[in-house]
Amino acid sequence: MPVYRPASPADDDAHQLLSDYFGMRTDTFPDGLGAYHTVFPDPARFAPPAGVFLVVDDELGPVGCGGIRMLAPDRAEVKHLYLRDRARGKGWGRELLAELEARAVGLGAREIVLDTNASLEAAQGLYRTTGYVDIEPYNDNPNATNWFLKQLR
């Protein structure tokens, strides 16, 4: 079972997970879209009440991460949802997303948005099967090709 712990994106474990994620995206970013733009998150944007960042641990140590940041008093954004290979296929991405959504509600969000790239097919499948719907772009992220929204309860 995964354990979720709050962390700063600048903490050693979180920073290593983000480095792994950005390295994977750089290596797999689709041709024709230019270079992948790596931007490490500002820790202040992921500290309550502005947001939260979680590290996922299994029995062997850190295995994933993800964060939410508030864009408005009632709107949160999912950022940097990532699981290492050994944690994939266990449903932990779905669990992490649900945990992030619950944390967003706790910070006052009534809706949550995210952006992603079409090359991340498994991620898009996860978002669509958990209630996210396609929307028009809400930001100018050069890495994104798809934007999603979900109403929270």
Buried (B, 14 or more C-beta within 10 A) or exposed (E): EBEBEBBBBBBEBBBEBBEBBBEBBEEEBEEEBEEBEEEEBEBEBBBEEBBBBBBBBBEEEBBBBBBBBBBEEEBBBBBBBBBBEEBEEBEBBEBBBEBBBEBBBEBEBBBBBBBBBEBBEEBBEBBEEBEBEEBEEBEEBEBBBBBBBBEBE
